[in-house]
Amino acid sequence: MSRAFTDFYSDHGAHLVSRSYDDVKILFKAREALFVSLGLPPSFLADRSILEFGPGTGHYSVFNFLQRPSKYHFVEGVPEASLALRQRLANYQDNDVQWFVEDTLFEQFHTDDKYDVVIAESCIPHQKNPSKLFSRFAEFVLPGGVLIITTASGASYLSETLRRLIRDKLIHPTEPAEQQLDIMVPIIAGHLENLKGVSRTADDWVLDNIIQPLGEVELFSIAQAIDSVTDDFSVLGTAPKMIQDWSWHRTLSDPADHSRRNAKKQYYSNICGLLDLRYPNLTVEAEMGEQLENECHKLWYAMGALERQRDPNWSSVLGRLQELERVLLEIKSPTVDALKEVVDFLKSDSKDSTRMRHFPHWWGVGQQHIAFYRNSYIFDVKSAR
C-alpha cells in the first residue's frame, strides 16, 4: 500500500479500512455468495495456503479463516489495522490454522513462498502503478492456484467521481477534514440512504472516498487486470457475474487466451450495469462500452488535475462531462438525467445541491471482484497419447 494511503488511515483511524456488521451470519452469507459468483466454492480454501494483502482489521478475513486453510499469511502496512487484525484472529486460536501477520508495505514484502490463494481486496486501484503491483501479487500464486482482487474503473467509480466534484465546488480539497465533513456529510448521508448494503457511516464513507487525497494515483479496471496478467492465467469469474460463454471447450486451441478475451468483451458489453446499479440489464456493443469507459477515465484524470491545481479552472472537467453526456445519450442510458443535474449544478452559481432529484439515487458498482486461475497441467502431453 502506498505511503499516502497508510498515512491517511493511520491519521484518521483503522475504522476506515474496517466494516460494521450487526449480524455476522449476514456477512458470511454475503462472502459465500461472493466466492460462488467468482466460480470458487469457499470449501476450496480448506487445507490451502493463503496470502492476503491489505486485510485491514480482518472482518472479511475471518470468513476465509474459518474455512480452515493450512496456512494464512497477512500483509498489512497500517499498524492500527494490523493490531486489530491480530486481536480479532486471536478469538479463533482453536482452529489450528498457522497464521502470521507481516507489518510491512506491499512494495517491501518479500518471500520465496508460493500460495494456493492470493487475495488483494481494495488495495490495487488508487495506487501510483496498480498494474505493476498487480503483476507482483500474481507472482505469488502457485500453478493450480487462484488470484482474487478487486478493481475500480472510471465507469464503476463515476458516481463517486461526481460526488468528489461536488465537494471540489463547495470547499477546497486542502481545507481541514472537519470542515469538509461538516459540509459533505449532510449531503452524502441522504445519498447513502439509496444504497443497499452500506457497511460504514456517512462520516467514514466521506473521509475515505471524498476527503482522502488521491495524489498521483490511478484506477484499475477488470479490463486492465486482464491485459496485465500473464498468459498462464485464465479468468475464473467476476462479481458482479457478467461473463457468458457459449463456446465449446473442445474447439478452443488456447482456452486461457479465450477466457481472457471473452471476459474483456463481456466486461465492456455490461459496463452500463457497473456505471449505474439501477440498470443492470442495459447492454451495449463492446466497442461502445470501451468508449464509455475511456471517457469516464478521462474525467477521473481531469478531476485529479483540478484537485492538484495542475488545471486550476473547470474547463477540462466540464469538457469531459459534455463528452460523457453525449455518449450516454447515444446509448440511451437513463443515467443521463442524473448526470445532467450534476453538470447543471457545477456550471451554476448555486451552492445548494439538495435540488437534485435524480443524482442522489445514482450509485455505481464502485468495486468489482475478479478471480484468475493459474493454469496447471498435471501430466505431460506426450504421455496422454
C-alpha positions in Angstrom: 0.0 0.0 0.0 1.4 3.4 -0.9 2.6 5.7 1.8 -0.1 8.3 1.2 -2.9 5.8 2.0 -1.2 4.2 5.0 -0.5 7.7 6.5 -4.1 8.8 5.9 -5.5 5.6 7.6 -3.0 6.0 10.4 -4.0 9.6 11.0 -7.8 9.1 10.8 -8.1 5.6 12.3 -8.2 2.0 11.2 -12.0 2.1 11.2 -11.7 3.5 7.7 -10.4 0.1 6.5 -12.9 -1.8 8.7 -16.6 -2.5 8.3 -19.6 -2.6 10.6 -22.0 -5.6 10.6 -24.8 -6.2 13.1 -25.2 -9.8 12.1 -22.1 -11.9 11.3 -24.4 -14.5 9.6 -25.4 -11.9 7.0 -21.8 -11.1 6.4 -20.8 -14.7 6.0 -23.7 -15.4 3.6 -22.5 -12.4 1.5 -18.9 -13.7 1.5 -20.1 -17.1 0.4 -22.2 -15.6 -2.4 -19.1 -13.7 -3.5 -17.0 -16.8 -3.8 -19.7 -18.7 -5.6 -20.0 -15.8 -8.1 -16.3 -16.0 -8.7 -16.6 -19.7 -9.5 -14.8 -20.7 -6.4 -16.7 -22.5 -3.6 -15.4 -21.5 -0.1 -14.6 -25.1 0.6 -11.7 -24.7 -1.9 -9.9 -22.8 0.9 -9.7 -25.8 3.2 -6.2 -27.0 3.8 -4.9 -24.4 1.3 -2.2 -21.8 1.8 -3.5 -18.2 1.6 -1.6 -14.9 1.2 -3.7 -11.8 1.8 -2.6 -8.3 1.1 -4.3 -5.4 2.9 -6.8 -7.3 5.1 -7.4 -4.2 7.2 -8.9 -5.2 10.6 -9.9 -8.6 9.2 -13.7 -8.6 9.1 -13.7 -10.3 5.7 -10.6 -12.4 6.5 -12.5 -14.2 9.4 -14.7 -16.0 6.8 -11.7 -17.3 4.9 -10.0 -18.2 8.2 -13.0 -20.3 9.3 -12.7 -22.5 6.2 -9.6 -23.9 7.9 -6.8 -23.2 5.5 -3.4 -24.8 6.3 -1.6 -21.5 6.4 -2.7 -17.9 6.3 -0.2 -15.1 5.7 -1.3 -11.5 6.1 0.5 -8.4 4.8 -0.8 -5.2 6.5 1.0 -1.9 6.5 -1.3 0.1 8.7 -0.1 -0.5 12.4 -3.5 0.2 14.0 -5.3 -2.1 11.5 -2.6 -4.8 12.0 -3.1 -4.7 15.7 -6.9 -5.0 15.4 -6.4 -7.9 12.9 -4.3 -9.8 15.4 -6.8 -9.2 18.2 -9.7 -10.4 16.0 -7.9 -13.6 14.9 -6.9 -14.4 18.5 -10.6 -15.3 19.1 -10.2 -18.3 16.7 -6.9 -19.8 18.0 -8.6 -23.3 18.4 -8.9 -23.5 14.6 -5.3 -24.9 14.3 -4.5 -22.6 11.4 -0.9 -21.5 11.1 -1.2 -17.7 10.7 1.0 -14.7 11.0 0.8 -11.0 10.2 3.7 -9.1 8.5 3.7 -5.4 9.2 5.1 -4.0 6.0 4.2 -2.0 2.9 3.3 -4.1 -0.1 6.4 -2.8 -2.0 8.7 -4.0 0.8 7.2 -7.5 1.2 9.4 -10.4 0.0 9.0 -14.1 0.2 10.1 -17.1 -1.9 6.9 -19.0 -1.0 4.0 -19.5 -3.4 0.4 -19.8 -2.3 -2.7 -21.6 -3.4 -4.8 -18.5 -3.0 -3.6 -14.9 -3.1 -6.2 -12.2 -2.1 -5.9 -8.4 -2.6 -9.2 -6.6 -1.9 -9.4 -2.8 -2.0 -5.7 -2.2 -2.4 -4.7 -2.3 -6.1 -6.8 0.6 -7.5 -5.7 4.0 -6.4 -2.1 3.1 -6.4 0.5 5.0 -8.4 1.3 2.0 -10.5 -1.5 -0.6 -10.0 -0.6 -2.7 -13.0 2.9 -3.3 -11.6 1.6 -4.1 -8.1 -1.0 -6.5 -9.5 1.7 -8.3 -11.6 3.8 -8.6 -8.5 0.9 -10.1 -6.5 0.3 -12.6 -9.3 3.8 -13.9 -9.0 3.0 -15.4 -5.6 0.3 -17.7 -7.0 1.1 -21.4 -7.3 0.3 -23.2 -10.6 -3.2 -24.5 -10.0 -3.8 -21.6 -7.6 -6.2 -18.7 -7.6 -5.7 -14.9 -7.5 -8.7 -12.8 -6.2 -8.6 -9.0 -6.5 -10.9 -6.0 -6.5 -11.0 -3.5 -9.3 -12.4 0.0 -9.8 -12.9 1.6 -13.2 -13.8 5.0 -14.5 -17.3 3.8 -15.2 -17.9 2.0 -11.9 -16.4 4.9 -10.0 -18.2 7.6 -11.9 -20.9 8.4 -9.3 -18.1 8.8 -6.7 -16.1 11.0 -9.1 -19.1 13.3 -9.4 -19.6 13.4 -5.7 -15.9 14.4 -5.3 -16.5 17.2 -7.9 -19.4 18.5 -5.9 -17.1 18.6 -2.9 -14.5 20.4 -5.1 -17.1 23.1 -5.9 -18.3 23.6 -2.3 -15.0 23.6 -0.5 -11.3 23.3 -1.4 -9.8 19.8 -1.0 -7.0 21.2 1.2 -9.3 22.5 3.9 -9.3 20.6 7.2 -11.1 17.3 7.2 -13.5 18.5 9.9 -14.7 21.4 7.8 -15.2 19.2 4.8 -17.1 16.7 6.9 -19.4 19.5 8.1 -20.3 20.3 4.5 -20.4 16.9 2.8 -21.8 14.5 5.4 -25.3 16.0 5.3 -25.3 15.7 1.5 -23.9 12.2 1.3 -25.9 10.8 4.2 -29.0 11.4 2.1 -27.4 9.7 -0.9 -26.4 6.7 1.1 -30.0 6.0 2.1 -30.4 5.0 -1.5 -27.6 2.4 -1.4 -28.3 -1.0 -0.1 -25.7 -2.9 1.9 -23.8 0.1 3.2 -21.4 -1.1 6.0 -20.0 2.3 7.0 -21.2 5.6 8.5 -21.6 8.6 6.3 -18.6 10.2 8.1 -16.3 7.2 7.4 -17.5 7.0 3.7 -16.9 10.7 3.1 -13.5 10.5 4.7 -12.4 7.5 2.7 -14.0 8.4 -0.7 -14.3 12.1 -0.8 -11.7 13.7 1.6 -8.8 11.3 1.2 -6.3 12.9 -1.2 -5.8 10.9 -4.3 -2.4 12.3 -5.3 -0.7 10.6 -8.3 -2.9 7.5 -8.3 -4.7 5.5 -10.9 -7.8 3.4 -11.3 -7.5 -0.3 -12.2 -10.4 -1.9 -14.1 -11.2 -5.5 -14.9 -10.1 -4.9 -18.5 -6.8 -3.6 -17.3 -6.3 -6.6 -15.0 -6.9 -8.9 -17.9 -4.4 -7.0 -20.0 -1.8 -7.1 -17.2 -2.0 -10.8 -16.3 0.4 -13.3 -17.9 -0.6 -15.9 -20.5 -0.7 -18.7 -17.9 -3.8 -17.2 -16.2 -7.4 -17.8 -17.1 -10.4 -15.8 -16.0 -12.3 -17.8 -13.4 -15.2 -15.4 -12.7 -16.3 -12.0 -11.7 -18.6 -10.4 -9.1 -21.0 -9.0 -10.2 -21.3 -12.0 -12.5 -21.1 -10.8 -16.1 -19.4 -13.4 -18.1 -21.3 -15.7 -20.5 -19.6 -18.1 -22.9 -21.3 -20.4 -25.3 -18.0 -21.7 -26.8 -17.5 -25.5 -26.7 -14.3 -26.3 -24.8 -13.2 -28.9 -27.3 -13.0 -26.3 -30.0 -10.6 -24.0 -28.1 -6.9 -24.2 -29.0 -6.0 -21.8 -26.3 -8.6 -21.8 -23.5 -6.8 -19.4 -21.3 -6.5 -16.8 -24.0 -10.1 -17.3 -25.0 -11.2 -16.8 -21.4 -9.4 -13.5 -21.1 -10.6 -12.2 -24.5 -14.2 -13.2 -23.8 -14.2 -11.8 -20.3 -12.9 -8.5 -21.5 -15.6 -8.3 -24.2 -18.3 -9.2 -21.7 -17.0 -6.5 -19.3 -17.3 -3.8 -21.9 -20.8 -5.0 -23.0 -22.1 -4.9 -19.4 -20.4 -1.7 -18.3 -23.6 0.2 -18.0 -24.6 -2.1 -15.1 -21.4 -1.2 -13.3 -21.9 2.5 -14.0 -25.4 2.6 -12.5 -26.8 -0.1 -10.2 -30.3 0.7 -11.3 -29.9 -0.6 -14.8 -28.1 -3.9 -14.7 -29.7 -5.2 -17.9 -28.6 -2.4 -20.1 -26.0 -3.9 -22.5 -24.1 -2.2 -25.3 -21.7 -3.3 -28.1 -18.3 -3.9 -26.6 -16.8 -1.1 -28.7 -19.3 1.4 -27.3 -18.7 0.2 -23.8 -14.9 0.7 -24.2 -15.6 4.3 -25.5 -17.8 5.0 -22.4 -15.0 3.6 -20.1 -12.4 5.8 -21.8 -14.5 8.9 -21.3 -15.0 8.1 -17.7 -11.3 7.6 -17.2 -10.6 11.0 -18.8 -13.0 12.6 -16.4 -11.2 10.9 -13.5 -7.8 12.4 -14.6 -9.4 15.8 -15.2 -10.7 15.8 -11.7 -7.3 14.8 -10.3 -5.6 17.6 -12.2 -8.2 20.0 -10.8 -7.7 18.9 -7.2 -3.9 19.0 -7.5 -4.3 22.5 -9.1 -2.5 21.5 -12.3 -5.6 22.7 -14.1 -6.9 25.5 -11.8 -10.1 26.1 -13.8 -13.0 23.8 -14.6 -12.8 23.8 -18.4 -11.3 20.3 -18.7 -13.7 18.8 -16.3 -16.8 20.4 -18.0 -15.5 19.3 -21.4 -15.2 15.7 -20.3 -18.7 15.8 -18.7 -20.0 17.1 -22.0 -18.5 14.1 -23.9 -19.9 11.7 -21.3 -23.3 13.2 -21.7 -23.1 12.7 -25.5 -22.1 9.0 -25.1 -24.9 8.3 -22.6 -27.4 9.9 -24.9 -26.1 7.7 -27.8 -26.5 4.5 -25.9 -29.9 5.7 -24.5 -28.9 5.4 -20.9 -31.4 6.7 -18.3 -28.4 7.7 -16.2 -28.0 10.8 -18.4 -30.8 12.6 -16.4 -28.7 12.3 -13.2 -25.5 13.4 -15.0 -27.3 16.5 -16.4 -28.3 17.5 -12.8 -24.6 17.4 -11.7 -23.4 19.3 -14.7 -26.0 22.0 -14.3 -25.1 22.3 -10.6 -21.3 22.6 -11.4 -21.9 25.2 -14.0 -24.3 27.3 -11.8 -23.5 29.8 -9.1 -25.7 27.9 -6.6 -24.2 26.1 -3.6 -27.4 24.2 -3.0 -27.0 20.6 -4.1 -30.2 19.5 -2.4 -32.3 20.5 -5.5 -31.0 17.4 -7.5 -33.7 14.8 -7.7 -32.1 12.0 -9.8 -28.5 12.1 -8.8 -28.9 11.1 -5.1 -30.3 7.8 -6.3 -27.3 7.1 -8.6 -24.7 4.7 -7.4 -22.3 2.5 -9.4 -20.7 -0.8 -8.5 -17.7 1.1 -7.1 -15.5 -2.0 -6.8 -15.8 -5.4 -8.5 -14.1 -8.7 -7.9 -12.3 -10.8 -10.4 -10.7 -14.2 -9.9 -7.9 -15.7 -12.1 -6.8 -19.3 -12.2 -3.2 -20.1 -12.8 -3.1 -22.9 -15.3 -1.5 -26.2 -14.2 -1.1 -29.4 -16.4 -0.9 -32.4 -14.1 0.6 -34.7 -16.8 2.9 -34.5 -19.8 1.1 -34.1 -23.0 3.1 -36.9 -24.7 2.1 -39.4 -22.0 -1.6 -38.8 -22.8 -1.3 -40.0 -26.4 
